[in-house]
């Protein structure tokens, strides 16, 4: 008999996966529609990419408050509120008469997404000890990877058949399913609520303590650098693939899914290699691979060799490196704060998303009808991670248990 079937905490895993998957669903299903949105509102590439940047900016800012709210009021009400915001904002966005309304809808959608993602992480911590929680989270992330692999293909198909509004209606439908599931099956897992969690003085004291840590900043730098490479691909690839390479939205979905498989492979390699290499060793290997793949992409773009393969193959290895870098960097950043792991993760995520959003805005403004701006952003991100790894060879943070 599988003991997981008799474990109430294990039965929450599908909900945890669903809550976490709402983020890639909201961002990746939507990608194939970005060029069409730019045309529909006559705002071009920068305006269309702004709808993506606003989503990630809203997610970044929300992290700083949603975690404490879940500590004070519990996981269930925050998760339910998040699902409600997600559904409502998706429906408003699907019927938006202007770009301004769509931007507001995407901002609210991001807040709802943040509520579900933070609640999911907290539920895992509530139900499991540290080591088991890490294993459960790895399983959840592995299943969650299905969303960014399949999502863009579904989004491309919906875009071709019914247009960009259909994608937002589909996102709303997923939110309705999660809201219904949570209402029926989600218990309150926070048995030790903290009434003072949202007090400004306590919040400020916690974040100041974390931000003064050199270890936190070191690992957050690596997490930010590799996430910028990923975000550059998310923000720039729809326009490069559909407008420059002249492929259909559905074909773009296949391209995107193939590249994301690299992340799954990298994460699997990282899980196996981490006990031998340690966090610092894993980061160095990931940084070297990401810089090399980014430079290959840049070289091909500068040489004018723009094709599906010249984009897909280098980006596959960029995301494989991301699978090595991101989990190790995040683990290293929160390692010194066992009692403040949620706050450390929120602050690190905030910094990571803010930098990536700024890069995305610059990428949209610099799009020139070629692959070069995307390649420059990816290569610069990878080289930044490599420079950090080489300049700080003696990183001393938490090592993986053997």
C-alpha positions in Angstrom: 0.0 0.0 0.0 1.2 3.5 -0.8 1.5 5.4 2.4 1.0 8.6 0.6 -2.6 7.6 0.0 -3.3 7.6 3.7 -1.4 10.8 4.3 -3.8 13.8 4.4 -0.9 16.1 3.5 -0.1 14.1 0.4 -3.7 14.5 -0.7 -3.2 18.2 -0.9 -0.4 17.8 -3.5 -2.8 18.2 -6.5 -4.0 21.5 -5.0 -0.5 22.7 -4.4 0.5 21.9 -8.0 -2.6 23.6 -9.3 -2.1 26.7 -7.2 1.6 27.0 -8.4 0.7 26.3 -12.0 -1.6 29.3 -12.1 1.4 31.5 -12.6 2.9 29.9 -15.8 -0.7 29.4 -17.1 -1.3 33.2 -16.8 2.0 34.1 -18.4 2.8 31.3 -20.9 -0.7 30.5 -22.3 -0.9 34.2 -23.1 2.4 34.5 -24.9 1.3 33.5 -28.4 -1.3 36.3 -28.3 1.2 39.2 -27.6 1.7 40.2 -31.3 -2.1 40.1 -31.8 -2.7 42.3 -28.7 -0.1 44.8 -30.0 -2.0 45.0 -33.3 -5.5 45.0 -31.7 -4.7 48.1 -29.6 -2.2 49.6 -32.1 0.5 49.8 -29.5 3.2 47.6 -31.2 5.8 45.5 -29.4 6.4 47.8 -26.4 2.7 48.1 -25.5 2.1 44.4 -25.8 5.1 43.5 -23.7 3.9 46.0 -21.1 1.0 43.6 -20.3 3.6 40.9 -19.5 5.8 43.3 -17.5 2.9 44.6 -15.4 1.9 41.1 -14.5 5.4 40.2 -13.2 5.8 43.6 -11.5 2.5 43.0 -9.7 3.6 39.5 -8.7 6.9 40.9 -7.4 5.3 43.6 -5.2 2.6 41.4 -3.9 5.1 38.9 -2.5 6.2 41.3 0.2 2.7 41.5 1.7 0.9 38.2 0.8 3.3 36.0 2.9 2.6 38.0 6.1 -1.1 38.0 5.3 -1.1 34.2 5.0 0.8 34.0 8.3 -1.8 36.2 10.0 -5.1 35.1 8.5 -4.3 31.5 7.3 -3.7 29.8 4.0 -7.2 28.9 3.0 -8.7 32.5 3.0 -5.7 33.9 1.1 -5.8 31.0 -1.5 -9.5 31.4 -2.0 -9.2 35.2 -2.3 -6.4 34.7 -4.8 -8.5 32.3 -7.0 -11.3 34.8 -6.9 -9.1 37.7 -8.0 -7.5 35.5 -10.7 -10.9 34.6 -12.2 -12.4 38.0 -12.0 -9.3 39.7 -13.5 -9.1 37.2 -16.3 -12.7 37.8 -17.3 -12.2 41.6 -17.2 -9.0 41.3 -19.3 -10.8 39.1 -21.8 -13.4 41.8 -22.4 -11.1 44.7 -22.1 -12.0 47.6 -24.5 -8.6 49.2 -24.2 -5.0 48.6 -23.3 -5.4 50.5 -20.0 -8.2 48.2 -18.8 -6.1 45.1 -19.9 -3.1 46.4 -17.9 -5.2 46.9 -14.7 -6.7 43.4 -15.2 -3.3 41.9 -15.6 -2.1 43.7 -12.4 -5.0 42.3 -10.4 -4.5 38.9 -12.0 -0.9 39.0 -10.7 -2.0 39.7 -7.2 -4.4 36.8 -7.3 -1.6 34.5 -8.7 0.7 35.6 -5.9 -1.9 34.7 -3.3 -2.2 31.1 -4.6 1.6 30.6 -5.1 2.6 31.8 -1.7 -0.2 29.8 -0.1 0.9 26.7 -1.9 4.5 27.1 -0.6 3.2 27.8 2.9 0.9 24.7 2.9 3.9 22.5 2.1 5.9 24.0 5.0 2.9 23.5 7.3 2.4 19.9 6.5 6.0 18.6 6.3 9.3 18.9 8.0 12.2 20.6 6.1 13.6 17.6 4.3 10.3 16.1 3.3 9.0 19.6 2.3 11.9 19.9 -0.1 11.0 16.5 -1.7 7.4 17.4 -1.9 8.2 20.8 -3.5 10.5 19.1 -6.0 7.6 16.8 -7.0 5.3 19.7 -7.3 7.7 21.7 -9.5 8.2 18.6 -11.7 4.5 18.4 -12.3 4.1 22.1 -12.6 6.6 22.1 -15.5 3.8 20.6 -17.6 2.1 24.0 -17.7 4.9 26.0 -19.5 5.5 23.1 -21.8 1.9 22.5 -23.0 0.5 26.0 -22.2 2.0 27.9 -25.1 0.9 25.3 -27.6 -2.7 25.5 -26.3 -2.5 29.3 -26.3 -1.3 29.2 -29.9 -4.1 27.0 -31.0 -6.7 29.2 -29.2 -5.1 32.3 -30.8 -5.4 30.8 -34.3 -9.0 29.7 -33.8 -10.6 32.5 -31.7 -8.1 35.3 -31.1 -6.3 36.6 -28.0 -9.5 37.1 -25.9 -10.0 33.3 -26.0 -6.8 32.8 -24.1 -7.9 35.0 -21.2 -11.3 33.2 -21.1 -9.4 29.9 -20.9 -7.2 31.2 -18.1 -10.3 32.2 -16.3 -11.8 28.7 -16.7 -8.7 27.2 -15.1 -9.1 29.6 -12.2 -12.7 28.6 -11.7 -11.7 24.9 -11.5 -9.1 25.7 -8.9 -11.5 27.9 -6.9 -14.1 25.1 -6.9 -11.5 22.5 -5.9 -10.2 24.7 -3.1 -13.6 25.4 -1.7 -14.3 21.6 -1.5 -10.9 20.2 -0.5 -8.6 22.8 1.0 -8.5 22.8 4.9 -6.7 25.4 6.9 -3.1 24.1 7.5 -1.8 27.1 9.5 -2.2 26.1 13.1 0.0 28.8 14.5 -1.2 32.1 13.1 0.8 35.2 13.9 -1.4 38.2 14.7 1.6 40.5 14.5 2.8 39.3 11.1 1.5 42.3 9.2 2.7 44.9 11.7 4.9 47.4 9.8 7.6 47.5 12.4 7.9 43.7 12.5 7.9 43.5 8.7 10.5 46.2 8.3 12.8 44.7 11.0 12.6 41.3 9.3 13.4 42.6 5.8 16.3 44.8 7.1 17.8 41.8 8.8 17.7 39.8 5.6 18.9 42.5 3.2 22.0 43.1 5.3 23.2 39.5 4.7 26.1 39.2 2.2 25.1 35.5 1.6 21.6 36.5 0.7 22.7 39.1 -1.8 25.3 36.8 -3.4 22.8 34.1 -4.1 20.0 36.5 -5.0 22.4 38.0 -7.6 22.7 34.6 -9.3 19.0 33.9 -9.1 18.3 37.3 -10.7 20.9 36.9 -13.5 19.5 33.5 -14.6 15.9 34.6 -14.2 16.7 37.6 -16.5 17.8 35.2 -19.2 14.5 33.3 -18.8 12.4 36.4 -18.7 14.1 37.8 -21.9 13.1 34.6 -23.7 9.5 34.8 -22.3 9.1 38.5 -23.3 11.0 38.4 -26.6 10.4 35.0 -28.1 6.8 35.6 -29.3 7.8 38.5 -31.5 11.0 36.9 -32.7 9.3 33.6 -33.6 6.0 34.9 -35.0 7.2 38.2 -36.7 10.9 37.6 -37.5 10.9 33.8 -38.1 7.3 34.0 -39.5 6.0 30.9 -37.8 2.4 30.4 -36.7 1.2 30.9 -33.0 0.7 27.1 -32.7 4.2 26.4 -34.0 5.5 29.0 -31.5 3.9 27.0 -28.8 5.8 23.9 -29.9 9.0 25.8 -30.0 8.5 27.3 -26.5 7.6 23.9 -25.1 10.7 22.3 -26.5 12.9 25.0 -25.0 11.2 24.6 -21.6 12.1 20.9 -21.6 15.6 22.1 -21.1 14.7 23.5 -17.7 13.1 20.1 -16.7 16.3 18.3 -17.7 18.5 20.9 -15.9 16.5 20.6 -12.7 16.8 16.8 -12.8 20.5 17.0 -13.3 20.7 19.5 -10.5 18.9 17.2 -8.1 21.3 14.4 -8.8 24.4 16.5 -8.8 23.7 18.8 -5.8 24.9 16.3 -3.2 28.3 15.9 -4.9 28.8 19.5 -6.2 27.3 21.5 -3.4 25.3 24.7 -4.0 28.3 26.7 -5.1 29.6 24.0 -7.5 26.2 23.6 -9.1 26.0 27.4 -9.6 29.4 27.5 -11.3 28.5 24.8 -13.7 25.2 26.4 -14.5 26.7 29.8 -15.0 29.4 28.5 -17.4 26.8 26.7 -19.5 24.4 29.6 -19.6 27.1 32.1 -20.6 28.3 29.8 -23.3 24.8 29.1 -24.7 24.0 32.8 -24.6 27.1 33.7 -26.5 26.4 31.1 -29.1 22.9 32.6 -29.5 24.4 36.1 -29.8 27.0 35.0 -32.4 24.3 33.4 -34.6 22.1 36.5 -34.3 24.9 38.9 -35.2 25.9 36.6 -38.2 22.3 36.9 -39.5 21.7 33.2 -39.0 18.1 33.6 -37.8 16.1 30.4 -37.9 13.9 28.2 -35.6 17.0 26.0 -34.9 19.3 28.9 -34.2 16.9 30.1 -31.6 15.7 26.8 -30.1 18.9 24.9 -29.6 20.9 27.7 -27.8 17.9 28.5 -25.7 17.4 24.9 -24.7 20.8 24.9 -23.1 20.2 28.4 -21.6 17.1 27.0 -19.8 19.0 23.7 -18.9 21.5 26.0 -17.1 18.6 27.8 -15.5 17.4 24.5 -14.1 20.8 24.2 -12.4 21.1 27.8 -11.3 17.7 28.8 -10.1 16.9 26.1 -7.4 20.4 26.3 -6.0 20.5 30.1 -5.9 17.2 30.3 -4.1 18.2 27.6 -1.7 21.4 29.4 -0.9 19.6 32.7 -0.4 17.2 31.5 2.2 19.5 29.0 3.8 20.8 31.5 6.5 17.2 32.3 7.6 15.5 29.0 8.7 12.9 31.0 10.8 12.4 33.7 8.2 12.5 31.5 5.0 9.2 32.9 3.7 10.3 36.5 4.1 13.7 35.8 2.6 12.1 34.0 -0.4 9.6 36.9 -0.8 12.4 39.6 -0.7 14.6 37.6 -3.1 11.7 37.1 -5.5 10.8 40.8 -5.3 14.3 41.9 -6.3 14.5 39.2 -9.0 11.3 40.2 -10.6 11.9 43.9 -10.5 15.2 43.6 -12.3 13.7 41.2 -14.9 10.7 43.6 -15.5 13.1 46.5 -16.2 15.0 44.3 -18.6 11.8 43.3 -20.3 10.8 46.9 -20.8 14.2 47.7 -22.3 13.9 44.6 -24.6 10.5 45.8 -25.9 11.8 49.3 -26.6 14.8 47.9 -28.5 13.1 45.4 -30.7 14.2 46.1 -34.2 12.8 43.2 -36.2 15.7 40.9 -35.6 16.9 38.3 -33.1 19.7 40.5 -31.9 18.1 42.4 -28.9 16.8 39.1 -27.4 20.2 37.5 -27.9 22.0 40.4 -26.3 19.8 40.2 -23.2 20.2 36.5 -22.8 24.0 36.6 -23.3 24.4 39.5 -20.9 22.4 37.7 -18.3 24.5 34.5 -18.6 27.8 36.4 -18.6 26.7 38.3 -15.5 26.1 35.0 -13.7 29.5 33.7 -14.9 31.3 36.8 -13.8 29.8 36.6 -10.4 30.7 32.9 -10.1 34.3 33.6 -11.1 34.7 36.7 -9.0 33.3 35.0 -5.9 34.9 31.6 -6.0 34.7 31.1 -2.3 31.0 31.3 -1.8 30.2 29.8 1.6 26.6 29.1 2.1 24.5 26.1 3.0 25.5 22.8 1.3 23.1 20.2 0.3 22.8 17.3 2.7 24.4 14.1 1.5 
